[in-house]
Amino acid sequence: MSERFLWEFKWDCGRQGDLEGLFVATEAEVQELMGQDVNFGEVLGKHSEVYGDIEEGEITKVDLDTKTVEKVTKILGDSTWSGYNPLDYVSYECSECGCSYRADEFNKEKNMCEYCVKEMEAE
């Protein structure tokens, strides 16, 4: 298993407010996130629709050793410790239906949304 680190996410959304989060991930997961389209929805109020591409400098590694990160993970959970984790809001396009889905609705191995995967398995 790759070493996991604590990361801080900050997005300045102008007068609407800020999005912030502390989350645990590997360096490879964070590097893969760079340039990805994320959609947080209306998290800053009705009609706020917060979305965009993750850019360098918006996610920084927190100076905390990996052993401590793993110890605290046992208490606070496996990925998101506080606020928003951009890994949970990446938009993936289904190769079957062409629609966009969040990570929790998408099967990366098959490059398809869970709905299309279920339909294929039912056939």
Backbone torsions as a table, in degrees:
resi	resn	phi	psi	omega
1	MET	NA	134.8	179.3
2	SER	-70.6	152.2	178.4
3	GLU	-65.9	136.8	178.5
4	ARG	-109.0	143.7	-176.8
5	PHE	-125.3	165.0	174.2
6	LEU	-90.9	132.0	-178.1
7	TRP	-122.7	146.5	176.3
8	GLU	-112.5	130.3	179.2
9	PHE	-111.4	131.8	177.1
10	LYS	-139.5	128.3	175.5
11	TRP	-129.6	122.9	175.7
12	ASP	-87.3	117.6	-178.4
13	CYS	-106.9	29.1	177.4
14	GLY	67.5	-141.5	-175.9
15	ARG	-71.4	-12.6	176.9
16	GLN	-70.5	-29.5	-179.0
17	GLY	133.5	-162.9	-178.7
18	ASP	-126.0	152.0	169.5
19	LEU	-111.0	132.5	179.4
20	GLU	-138.9	156.0	177.3
21	GLY	-166.8	153.4	171.6
22	LEU	-118.7	125.8	-178.7
23	PHE	-145.5	160.8	-178.5
24	VAL	-106.1	132.1	178.9
25	ALA	-162.4	165.9	174.4
26	THR	-82.4	164.3	176.5
27	GLU	-62.7	-35.8	180.0
28	ALA	-64.8	-41.0	179.3
29	GLU	-63.4	-41.7	-179.9
30	VAL	-70.1	-40.3	178.6
31	GLN	-62.7	-40.2	178.5
32	GLU	-65.2	-27.0	-179.3
33	LEU	-72.0	-26.5	-178.3
34	MET	-59.5	128.8	179.8
35	GLY	84.9	-6.4	-179.2
36	GLN	-76.1	148.5	175.2
37	ASP	-82.4	127.3	176.3
38	VAL	-123.4	147.4	179.8
39	ASN	-134.1	109.6	-178.4
40	PHE	-88.4	-7.9	-177.9
41	GLY	77.1	-150.1	-176.5
42	GLU	-93.6	52.1	-174.2
43	VAL	-73.0	-17.3	-179.8
44	LEU	-107.5	22.4	177.8
45	GLY	118.4	167.9	-178.1
46	LYS	-57.7	133.8	179.7
47	HIS	67.8	16.7	-178.9
48	SER	-79.3	-34.9	178.2
49	GLU	34.5	81.9	-177.7
50	VAL	-92.7	117.5	-179.2
51	TYR	-154.9	165.9	178.0
52	GLY	157.4	-171.6	179.3
53	ASP	-99.1	139.5	176.0
54	ILE	-76.5	130.2	-178.5
55	GLU	-120.4	159.6	176.9
56	GLU	-54.9	141.2	178.3
57	GLY	93.1	-15.8	179.0
58	GLU	-85.7	-16.4	176.5
59	ILE	-127.7	125.3	-179.1
60	THR	-127.8	146.8	178.9
61	LYS	-77.8	131.6	176.9
62	VAL	-84.5	137.6	-178.0
63	ASP	-74.9	84.2	-179.7
64	LEU	-145.8	127.4	-176.0
65	ASP	-66.7	154.3	-174.3
66	THR	-64.5	-31.1	178.2
67	LYS	-64.6	-42.2	178.3
68	THR	-65.8	-41.4	178.1
69	VAL	-57.8	-45.9	-179.8
70	GLU	-65.5	-37.8	178.2
71	LYS	-64.1	-47.1	-178.6
72	VAL	-69.3	-31.5	178.1
73	THR	-59.6	-34.5	178.5
74	LYS	-63.8	-25.2	-179.0
75	ILE	-95.9	-48.0	-173.4
76	LEU	-91.6	-12.2	179.5
77	GLY	116.1	168.5	-169.1
78	ASP	-76.3	-30.0	-175.8
79	SER	-131.6	-61.5	-175.5
80	THR	-95.4	120.8	179.0
81	TRP	-93.1	-34.9	-176.7
82	SER	-160.4	142.3	174.4
83	GLY	71.6	-136.8	-173.0
84	TYR	-110.6	135.3	176.0
85	ASN	-107.6	109.6	-177.2
86	PRO	-59.9	-22.5	177.2
87	LEU	-61.8	-27.0	-179.4
88	ASP	-81.7	-8.3	-173.7
89	TYR	-120.7	12.4	177.4
90	VAL	-66.0	138.5	177.3
91	SER	-93.4	124.5	177.7
92	TYR	-114.4	138.7	178.9
93	GLU	-97.6	127.2	-180.0
94	CYS	-71.5	130.0	179.5
95	SER	-71.5	-16.8	-177.7
96	GLU	-91.5	-54.1	-175.6
97	CYS	-101.3	-16.1	177.4
98	GLY	82.7	0.4	-179.6
99	CYS	-83.1	160.5	177.9
100	SER	-95.8	140.5	-178.1
101	TYR	-139.2	153.7	174.1
102	ARG	-75.3	167.7	-177.5
103	ALA	-57.7	-37.1	-177.4
104	ASP	-75.0	-7.9	178.4
105	GLU	-111.4	7.9	-171.2
106	PHE	-125.3	138.3	176.7
107	ASN	-101.4	102.8	-176.3
108	LYS	-62.8	-37.0	-178.1
109	GLU	-61.3	-38.5	-178.2
110	LYS	-98.6	-4.7	-179.0
111	ASN	55.4	39.3	-178.2
112	MET	-140.2	155.5	174.6
113	CYS	-70.9	158.0	-178.9
114	GLU	-61.7	-29.7	-179.7
115	TYR	-67.1	-43.8	178.4
116	CYS	-69.2	-35.7	177.8
117	VAL	-61.7	-44.2	179.6
118	LYS	-63.5	-39.4	178.6
119	GLU	-64.7	-42.0	179.6
120	MET	-65.0	-39.3	-179.0
121	GLU	-70.6	-27.9	179.5
122	ALA	-75.2	-22.7	-178.5
123	GLU	-74.4	NA	NA
